[in-house]
Amino acid sequence: MTEGLPRALAAPDIEVASAGTKPNPKRVHPLAIEMLREKGIDASSQRPKHVEDLLGELDYVITLCDSAAQECPTFPARLA
C-alpha cells in the first residue's frame, strides 16, 4: 500500500518505491493488494523489497515508524 497508492497519485515523471527493514520475502500481503484493487489500483506486480535494494540517489526518504527510522541505512543526499 505504501508504494501502490502514492505511485497511482504521483505525476508521471515521479518514481515511487517502497521497501521494508524486514519484508516478507514471498509476497505482498493479499489484503493490501485487495484494498488497492478496491480503489482501482493494480498492485499485483509489486514485490516485497528490502530497504538496501533501494540504495542510491533518492530525493526523499519517508519512514513510517520509529524502528524503521532507527534501522534504515543512511541515504546520501543528492547534491544540487
C-alpha distances in whole Angstrom, upper triangle without the diagonal:
4,5,5,6,8,10,10,12,14,17,18,20,17,15,12,11,9,11,12,16,16,13,14,16,16,13,9,9,11,9,6,7,10,8,7,10,12,11,13,10,11,8,11,12,10,11,11,13,15,16,19,18,17,20,22,23,20,20,18,16,14,14,12,15,19,19,16,19,22,21,19,22,24,22,25,26,26,30,31
4,6,6,7,9,11,12,13,16,17,18,15,13,9,8,6,9,10,14,15,13,14,17,17,14,11,12,14,13,9,11,14,12,10,14,15,14,15,12,13,11,14,14,11,12,11,12,14,13,17,16,15,18,19,19,16,17,14,12,10,10,9,13,16,16,14,15,19,18,16,19,20,19,22,22,23,26,27
4,6,6,6,9,10,11,14,14,15,12,10,6,6,5,8,11,15,16,13,15,16,17,14,11,13,14,14,10,11,14,13,10,13,16,14,14,11,11,9,12,11,8,10,10,11,13,13,16,14,13,16,17,18,15,15,13,12,11,12,12,16,19,19,16,17,21,19,17,19,20,18,21,21,22,25,26
4,6,5,6,9,10,13,14,15,13,11,8,9,9,12,14,18,18,16,17,18,17,14,11,12,13,13,9,9,11,10,7,10,12,10,11,7,8,6,10,10,8,11,12,13,16,16,19,17,16,20,21,21,18,18,17,16,15,16,15,18,22,22,19,21,24,23,21,23,24,22,25,25,25,28,29
4,5,5,6,9,12,14,16,13,12,10,11,11,14,16,20,21,18,19,21,21,17,14,15,15,14,10,11,12,10,7,10,12,9,10,7,10,9,13,14,12,14,15,16,19,18,22,20,18,22,22,22,19,18,16,16,14,16,15,18,22,23,20,21,25,24,22,24,25,23,26,25,25,28,29
4,5,5,6,10,11,13,10,9,7,9,10,13,16,19,21,19,21,22,22,19,16,17,18,17,14,14,16,14,11,14,15,12,13,10,12,11,15,15,13,16,16,16,18,17,20,19,17,19,20,19,16,15,13,13,12,14,14,18,21,22,19,20,23,23,20,22,23,20,23,22,21,25,25
4,5,5,8,9,10,8,7,5,8,10,14,17,20,22,19,21,21,22,19,16,17,18,18,14,14,16,15,11,14,16,13,12,9,11,10,13,13,11,14,15,16,18,17,20,18,16,19,19,18,15,15,14,15,14,16,17,20,23,24,21,22,25,24,22,23,23,21,23,22,21,25,25
4,6,8,9,12,10,10,9,12,13,17,20,23,24,22,23,24,23,20,17,18,18,18,14,13,15,13,10,12,13,10,9,7,9,10,13,14,13,16,18,19,21,21,24,21,19,23,23,22,19,18,17,18,17,19,19,23,26,27,24,25,28,27,25,27,27,25,26,25,25,28,28
4,7,9,11,10,11,10,13,14,18,21,24,26,24,25,26,26,23,20,21,21,20,16,16,18,15,12,14,15,11,12,10,13,13,17,17,16,19,20,21,23,22,25,23,21,23,23,22,19,17,16,17,16,19,18,22,25,27,24,24,28,28,25,27,27,24,26,25,24,27,26
4,6,8,6,8,8,11,14,18,21,24,26,24,25,26,27,24,21,22,23,22,19,18,20,18,15,17,18,15,15,13,15,15,18,18,16,19,20,20,22,21,23,21,19,21,20,19,16,14,14,15,15,18,19,22,25,27,23,24,27,27,24,25,25,22,23,22,20,23,22
4,6,5,9,10,14,17,20,24,27,29,27,29,29,29,27,24,26,26,26,22,22,23,22,18,20,21,18,17,15,17,17,21,20,19,22,23,23,25,23,25,23,20,22,21,19,16,15,15,18,18,21,22,26,28,30,27,26,30,30,26,27,27,23,24,22,21,23,22
4,6,8,10,14,17,21,24,27,29,27,28,28,29,26,24,26,26,26,23,22,24,22,19,20,22,19,17,15,16,17,19,18,18,21,22,22,24,23,25,22,20,22,21,19,17,16,17,19,20,23,24,28,30,31,28,28,31,31,27,28,27,24,25,23,21,23,22
4,7,10,13,17,20,24,27,29,27,29,29,29,27,25,27,28,28,25,24,26,25,21,23,25,22,20,18,19,19,21,20,19,21,23,22,24,22,23,21,18,20,18,16,14,13,15,17,19,22,24,27,30,31,27,27,30,29,26,26,25,21,22,20,18,20,19
4,6,10,13,17,20,23,25,24,26,26,27,25,22,25,26,26,22,22,24,23,19,21,23,20,19,17,18,17,20,18,17,19,20,19,21,19,20,18,15,17,16,14,11,10,11,14,15,18,20,24,26,27,23,23,26,26,22,23,22,18,19,18,16,18,18
4,7,10,14,17,20,22,20,22,23,23,21,19,22,23,24,20,20,23,21,18,20,23,20,19,16,16,15,18,16,14,16,17,15,17,16,17,15,12,14,13,12,10,10,11,12,14,17,18,22,24,25,21,21,24,23,20,20,20,17,18,17,15,18,19
4,7,10,14,17,19,17,19,20,21,19,16,19,20,20,17,17,20,19,16,18,20,18,18,14,15,13,16,14,12,13,14,13,15,13,15,13,11,14,13,13,10,10,10,10,11,14,15,19,21,22,18,18,22,21,17,18,18,16,18,17,16,20,20
4,7,11,14,16,14,16,16,18,16,14,16,18,19,15,16,19,18,16,18,21,19,19,15,15,12,15,13,10,11,10,9,11,10,12,10,8,11,12,12,10,12,10,10,11,12,14,17,19,19,15,16,19,18,15,16,17,14,17,17,17,21,22
4,7,11,12,10,13,14,16,14,11,14,16,17,13,14,18,17,15,18,20,19,19,16,15,12,14,13,10,10,8,7,9,8,11,10,8,12,13,14,12,13,11,9,9,10,11,14,16,16,12,14,17,15,13,14,16,14,17,18,19,22,24
4,7,9,7,10,11,14,13,11,13,17,17,14,16,19,19,17,20,22,21,22,19,18,14,16,15,11,9,7,5,5,5,8,8,7,10,13,15,13,15,13,10,10,10,11,13,15,14,10,12,15,12,10,12,14,13,17,18,20,23,25
4,5,5,9,11,13,13,11,13,17,17,15,17,20,19,19,22,24,23,24,21,20,17,18,17,13,11,8,6,5,5,9,10,10,12,16,17,16,18,15,12,11,9,10,11,13,11,8,11,12,10,9,11,14,14,18,20,22,25,28
4,6,10,11,15,15,14,15,19,20,18,20,23,23,22,25,27,27,28,24,24,20,21,20,17,14,10,9,6,6,8,10,11,13,16,18,17,19,17,13,13,10,11,11,12,9,7,10,10,7,7,10,13,14,18,20,22,26,29
4,7,9,12,12,12,13,17,18,17,19,22,22,22,24,26,26,28,24,23,20,20,19,16,13,9,9,7,9,11,12,14,16,19,22,20,23,20,17,16,13,13,13,14,11,9,13,13,10,11,13,17,18,22,24,26,30,32
4,6,9,9,9,10,14,15,14,15,18,19,19,21,23,24,24,21,20,16,16,16,12,9,6,6,6,9,11,11,13,16,19,21,20,22,20,17,16,14,14,14,16,14,12,15,16,13,13,15,18,19,22,25,26,30,32
4,6,6,7,8,12,14,13,14,17,18,18,20,23,23,24,21,19,16,15,15,12,9,6,8,9,12,14,14,16,19,22,25,23,26,24,21,20,18,17,17,19,17,15,19,19,16,17,19,22,22,26,28,30,33,36
4,6,9,11,14,16,15,16,19,20,20,22,25,25,25,22,20,16,15,14,12,8,6,8,9,13,14,13,15,18,21,24,23,26,25,22,21,20,20,20,22,19,17,21,21,18,18,19,23,23,26,28,30,33,36
4,7,9,11,15,14,14,17,19,19,20,23,24,24,21,18,15,13,13,11,8,7,10,12,16,17,15,18,21,24,27,26,28,27,24,24,22,22,23,25,22,20,24,25,21,21,23,26,26,29,31,32,36,38
4,6,8,11,11,10,13,15,15,16,19,20,20,17,15,11,10,10,8,6,6,10,12,16,18,16,18,21,24,26,25,27,25,23,22,21,20,21,24,22,20,23,24,22,21,23,26,26,29,31,31,35,37
4,6,9,7,7,11,12,12,13,16,17,17,14,12,9,8,9,7,6,6,10,12,15,17,16,17,21,23,25,23,25,23,20,19,18,17,19,22,20,18,21,23,21,20,22,25,24,28,29,30,34,35
4,6,5,7,9,10,11,13,15,16,17,15,14,11,10,12,10,10,9,13,15,17,20,19,20,23,26,28,26,27,25,22,20,19,17,18,22,20,19,22,24,22,22,24,27,27,30,31,32,36,38
4,5,5,6,9,10,10,12,14,15,14,12,10,9,12,11,11,12,16,18,21,24,22,23,26,29,30,28,29,27,25,23,22,20,22,25,24,22,25,27,26,25,28,31,30,33,34,35,39,40
4,5,5,6,9,10,10,13,14,13,13,11,11,14,13,14,14,18,20,22,25,24,24,28,30,31,28,29,27,25,22,21,19,20,24,23,22,25,27,26,25,28,31,30,34,34,35,39,40
4,5,5,6,9,10,11,13,11,11,9,10,12,11,12,12,15,18,19,22,21,21,25,27,28,25,26,23,21,19,18,16,18,22,21,20,22,25,23,23,26,28,27,30,31,32,35,36
4,6,5,6,9,10,11,9,8,6,6,10,9,11,12,15,18,20,23,21,21,25,27,28,25,26,24,23,21,21,19,21,25,24,22,25,28,26,25,27,30,28,31,32,32,36,37
4,5,5,6,9,10,9,9,9,9,13,13,15,16,19,22,24,27,25,25,29,31,31,29,29,27,26,24,23,21,23,27,27,25,28,30,29,28,31,33,32,35,35,36,39,40
4,5,5,7,9,9,10,10,11,15,14,16,17,20,22,23,27,25,25,28,30,30,27,28,25,24,22,21,19,21,25,25,23,26,29,28,27,30,32,30,34,34,34,38,38
4,5,5,6,5,7,7,9,12,12,14,16,18,21,22,25,23,23,26,28,28,25,25,23,22,20,20,19,21,25,25,23,25,28,27,26,29,30,29,31,31,32,35,35
4,5,5,5,6,7,9,12,13,16,17,20,24,25,28,26,25,29,30,30,28,28,26,26,24,24,22,25,29,29,27,29,32,31,29,32,33,32,35,34,34,38,38
4,5,7,9,11,13,16,16,19,20,23,26,27,30,29,28,32,33,33,30,30,28,27,25,25,23,26,30,30,28,30,33,32,31,34,35,34,37,36,36,40,40
4,6,9,11,13,16,16,19,20,23,26,26,29,28,26,30,31,30,27,27,25,25,23,23,22,25,28,29,27,29,32,31,30,32,34,32,34,34,34,37,37
4,7,10,12,14,15,18,20,23,26,27,30,27,26,30,31,30,28,27,26,26,24,25,24,27,31,31,29,31,34,33,31,33,35,32,35,34,34,37,37
4,6,9,11,11,15,17,19,22,23,26,24,23,26,27,27,24,24,23,23,21,22,21,25,28,29,26,28,31,30,28,30,31,29,31,31,31,34,34
4,6,8,9,12,15,18,21,22,25,22,22,25,26,27,24,25,24,23,23,23,22,26,29,29,26,28,31,30,28,30,31,29,32,31,31,34,35
4,5,5,9,11,14,17,19,21,19,19,22,24,24,22,23,22,21,20,21,20,23,26,26,23,25,28,26,24,26,28,26,29,29,29,32,33
4,6,8,11,14,18,20,22,19,20,24,25,26,24,26,25,24,23,23,22,25,28,27,25,27,30,28,26,28,30,28,31,31,31,35,36
4,6,10,12,16,18,20,17,17,21,22,24,22,24,23,22,22,23,22,25,28,27,24,27,29,27,25,26,28,26,29,29,29,33,34
4,7,9,13,15,17,14,14,18,20,21,19,21,20,19,19,19,19,21,25,23,20,23,25,23,21,22,24,23,25,26,26,30,31
4,6,10,13,14,12,13,17,19,21,20,22,21,19,19,18,18,21,23,22,19,21,23,21,19,20,23,22,25,26,26,30,32
4,7,10,12,10,12,15,18,20,19,21,19,17,17,16,16,18,20,18,15,18,20,17,16,18,20,20,23,24,25,29,31
4,6,8,6,8,11,14,17,16,18,17,15,15,14,15,17,19,17,14,16,18,15,13,14,17,16,19,21,22,26,28
4,5,5,8,10,13,16,15,18,17,14,14,13,15,16,17,15,12,14,15,12,10,11,14,14,17,20,21,25,27
4,5,6,7,11,13,12,15,13,10,12,11,13,14,15,13,10,11,12,10,7,8,11,10,14,16,18,21,24
4,5,5,9,12,13,16,15,13,14,14,16,17,18,16,12,14,14,11,8,8,10,10,13,16,17,21,24
4,6,9,12,12,16,15,14,15,15,18,19,20,18,15,16,17,14,12,11,13,12,15,17,18,21,24
4,6,9,9,12,12,10,13,13,16,18,19,18,14,15,17,14,11,10,11,9,12,14,14,18,20
4,7,8,12,12,11,14,14,18,19,20,18,15,15,16,14,10,8,9,7,9,11,12,16,18
4,6,10,11,11,15,16,20,22,22,21,18,17,19,17,13,11,10,7,8,9,9,13,15
4,7,9,10,14,16,20,22,22,22,19,18,20,19,15,13,11,8,7,7,6,10,12
4,6,7,11,13,17,19,20,20,17,16,18,17,14,13,11,7,8,7,7,11,12
4,7,10,14,17,19,20,21,18,16,19,19,16,15,13,10,10,7,7,10,11
4,6,10,13,16,17,18,15,13,16,17,13,14,12,9,11,9,10,13,14
4,7,10,12,13,14,11,10,13,13,10,11,10,8,10,10,12,15,17
4,7,9,11,13,10,9,12,13,10,12,12,11,14,14,15,19,20
4,6,8,9,6,6,9,10,9,11,12,12,15,16,18,21,23
4,7,9,7,8,11,12,11,15,16,16,19,19,22,25,27
4,6,5,6,9,10,11,14,16,17,20,21,24,27,29
4,5,5,6,9,10,13,15,16,20,20,24,26,29
4,5,5,6,9,12,14,16,20,21,24,27,30
4,5,5,6,10,12,13,17,18,21,25,27
4,6,6,9,10,11,15,16,19,22,25
4,6,8,10,13,16,18,21,24,27
4,6,9,12,15,18,21,24,27
4,6,8,12,14,17,21,23
4,6,9,12,15,18,22
4,6,9,12,15,18
4,6,9,12,15
4,6,9,12
4,6,9
4,6
4
